[in-house]
């Protein structure tokens, strides 16, 4: 489990303490030792990263996604984001030369994600882009 300290809170109704953390769970399908890349070993369980702000209400910062993708994937892996939203996971995967699949039902968010993905230049090494 990773605790993401957002360092600030979204605007909410004043009926509770303001939440500034989100929990990220790393769940694996198999019981055997899961893949964990050595470069990520220095990360602790609490990450203090400011959130991104754009036209999507729940965007993750690229640094948060980059750490997760680098920690548990290799360049031959495919990253699935079942709620791609504004496309942060796909953008990070493209920058890291990972294949990705994104799923989104909101047509406006699909357009937003595609625009962000298209803005990332292709890497010189082999890259396969999967349409969202």
C-alpha positions in Angstrom: 0.0 0.0 0.0 1.2 3.5 -0.8 -0.2 6.6 0.9 -0.3 9.6 -1.4 -0.1 12.8 0.6 -1.6 15.3 -1.8 -0.4 18.2 0.4 -3.7 19.9 -0.1 -7.4 19.0 -0.3 -10.0 19.2 -3.0 -12.9 21.6 -2.2 -15.6 19.7 -0.4 -18.6 20.5 1.7 -17.6 21.5 5.3 -19.0 18.4 6.9 -15.7 16.6 7.7 -12.0 17.0 8.1 -10.4 17.8 4.8 -8.8 14.7 3.2 -5.3 15.1 1.9 -4.3 11.5 1.4 -5.3 8.8 -1.0 -4.4 5.1 -0.8 -2.9 3.2 -3.6 -3.1 -0.6 -3.4 -0.7 -2.9 -5.2 -2.6 -6.1 -5.8 -1.2 -9.1 -7.7 -3.0 -12.0 -9.3 -0.6 -14.7 -8.3 0.8 -15.6 -4.9 4.4 -16.0 -6.1 6.8 -13.1 -5.6 5.6 -10.2 -7.8 7.8 -8.2 -10.0 9.4 -5.2 -8.3 12.1 -3.3 -10.1 15.2 -2.4 -8.1 15.2 1.2 -9.1 12.0 1.7 -7.1 13.3 0.1 -4.0 14.3 3.4 -2.4 10.6 4.7 -2.4 9.0 4.7 1.0 5.3 4.0 1.6 4.3 7.7 1.9 4.7 9.9 -1.2 4.3 13.6 -1.0 3.4 14.8 -4.5 1.2 17.8 -5.4 -1.8 16.9 -7.5 -2.2 18.1 -11.1 -4.9 20.5 -12.0 -6.8 20.4 -15.3 -10.4 19.9 -16.6 -10.7 16.5 -14.9 -11.9 16.3 -11.3 -9.5 13.5 -10.3 -6.2 13.8 -12.1 -3.1 12.1 -10.8 0.3 13.8 -11.1 2.6 12.2 -13.7 5.2 11.6 -11.0 2.8 9.4 -9.0 2.0 7.3 -12.1 5.7 7.2 -13.2 6.8 5.8 -9.9 4.1 3.1 -10.0 4.8 2.1 -13.6 8.6 2.1 -13.1 8.3 0.0 -10.0 6.3 -2.9 -11.4 6.6 -3.0 -15.2 9.2 -3.5 -17.8 9.3 -2.1 -21.3 7.7 -5.3 -22.7 4.7 -5.0 -20.3 1.2 -3.6 -21.1 -0.3 -1.2 -18.6 -4.1 -1.2 -18.2 -5.9 1.9 -16.9 -9.7 1.0 -16.6 -10.5 4.7 -15.8 -8.2 6.6 -18.1 -9.9 10.0 -17.6 -7.6 12.7 -18.8 -4.9 10.2 -19.9 -2.1 10.7 -17.3 -1.3 6.9 -17.2 -1.1 6.8 -21.0 1.0 9.9 -21.2 3.5 8.4 -18.7 3.5 5.1 -20.4 4.3 6.7 -23.7 7.1 8.7 -22.1 8.5 5.5 -20.5 8.1 3.5 -23.7 5.4 1.2 -22.3 2.4 -0.2 -24.1 -0.9 0.9 -22.6 -4.6 0.3 -22.8 -7.0 2.9 -21.5 -10.8 2.6 -21.0 -13.1 5.6 -20.6 -16.8 6.1 -21.2 -16.9 9.8 -21.2 -16.4 11.1 -24.7 -15.0 14.5 -23.5 -12.4 12.8 -21.4 -11.5 10.5 -24.3 -10.8 13.6 -26.4 -8.8 15.2 -23.6 -6.7 12.0 -23.1 -6.1 11.6 -26.9 -5.0 15.3 -27.1 -2.5 14.8 -24.2 -1.2 11.5 -25.6 -0.7 13.0 -29.1 1.3 15.9 -27.6 4.0 13.4 -26.3 6.7 12.9 -28.9 7.4 9.3 -29.9 10.6 7.8 -28.6 13.3 6.7 -30.9 13.2 3.1 -29.7 10.4 0.8 -30.7 6.9 1.9 -29.5 3.5 0.4 -29.9 0.5 2.7 -29.2 -2.8 1.1 -28.3 -5.9 3.2 -29.2 -8.3 4.2 -26.4 
